[in-house]
């Protein structure tokens, strides 16, 4: 039962990313498909992947990772001028967040699996 509590948030994150992808394909939503194209490009960014995997291995409470990424998204969207100052768009930050969530969820599952065995 304790293992299910550790794995469930990670599996929910991964399944929600897959459900977003399926929704984008079925409804032919161009904005979401553009975000997933960005995700495809960012998944090959080695530094982002290493940071996300390290985050998943070191942070056992996955809620902290989720709150941090949502907070970053809120800052970029809510603070006027920060997107032009940092040359960021909300779509790019969302894509970075989803890549980070996906890779950190997989590494967090591995870390929790390793600690239970």
C-alpha positions in Angstrom: 0.0 0.0 0.0 2.9 2.4 0.8 4.4 1.7 -2.6 1.2 2.6 -4.4 1.2 6.0 -2.6 4.7 6.6 -3.9 4.0 5.5 -7.5 0.5 7.0 -8.0 1.4 10.7 -8.4 4.1 9.8 -10.9 1.8 7.6 -12.9 -0.9 10.3 -12.8 1.5 12.8 -14.3 2.6 10.5 -17.0 -0.9 9.4 -17.9 -2.1 13.0 -18.0 0.7 13.9 -20.4 -0.4 11.0 -22.6 -4.0 12.0 -22.4 -3.1 15.6 -23.4 -1.3 14.1 -26.4 -4.2 11.9 -27.4 -6.7 14.8 -27.0 -4.5 17.0 -29.2 -4.4 14.4 -31.9 -8.1 13.5 -31.8 -9.4 17.0 -31.7 -6.8 18.3 -34.2 -6.0 21.1 -31.7 -3.2 23.1 -33.5 -2.0 24.9 -30.3 -1.5 21.7 -28.4 0.1 20.0 -31.3 2.6 22.9 -31.5 3.3 22.5 -27.8 4.0 18.8 -28.4 6.3 19.7 -31.3 8.2 21.9 -28.9 8.3 19.0 -26.4 9.7 16.8 -29.1 12.5 19.3 -29.7 13.2 19.9 -26.0 13.4 16.2 -25.2 16.7 16.1 -27.1 18.1 19.0 -25.0 20.5 17.1 -22.8 20.9 19.7 -20.1 17.1 19.9 -19.6 16.8 16.1 -19.5 19.7 15.8 -17.0 18.2 18.5 -14.7 14.8 16.8 -14.8 16.2 13.3 -14.1 18.2 14.7 -11.2 15.2 16.5 -9.9 13.2 13.3 -9.9 15.9 11.3 -8.2 16.6 13.9 -5.4 13.1 15.2 -4.6 11.1 12.4 -3.1 7.9 14.6 -2.6 6.8 15.0 -6.1 4.4 17.7 -5.2 7.3 20.1 -4.8 8.3 19.6 -8.4 4.8 20.1 -9.6 4.3 23.3 -7.6 7.6 24.7 -8.7 6.8 24.2 -12.4 3.3 25.5 -12.0 4.7 28.5 -10.2 7.2 29.2 -13.0 4.3 29.1 -15.5 2.3 31.5 -13.4 5.2 33.9 -13.2 5.7 34.0 -17.0 2.0 34.4 -17.7 1.1 36.8 -14.9 4.1 39.2 -14.8 3.9 41.5 -17.8 7.2 42.1 -19.6 9.0 39.0 -18.3 8.2 37.0 -21.4 9.8 39.7 -23.6 12.7 40.2 -21.2 13.6 36.6 -21.1 12.5 35.8 -24.6 10.1 33.2 -23.4 6.6 32.4 -24.4 3.9 30.6 -22.3 4.0 27.7 -24.8 7.7 27.3 -24.4 7.5 27.3 -20.6 4.7 24.8 -20.7 6.7 22.5 -23.0 9.7 22.8 -20.7 7.5 22.0 -17.7 6.0 19.0 -19.4 9.4 17.6 -20.4 10.7 18.2 -16.9 7.6 16.6 -15.4 7.8 13.5 -17.6 11.5 12.8 -17.1 11.4 13.6 -13.4 8.3 11.3 -13.0 10.1 8.4 -14.6 13.3 8.9 -12.5 11.1 9.3 -9.3 9.4 6.0 -10.1 12.9 4.4 -10.4 14.1 6.0 -7.1 11.0 4.8 -5.3 11.3 1.4 -6.8 14.9 1.2 -5.7 14.1 2.3 -2.2 11.3 -0.3 -1.8 13.5 -3.2 -2.8 
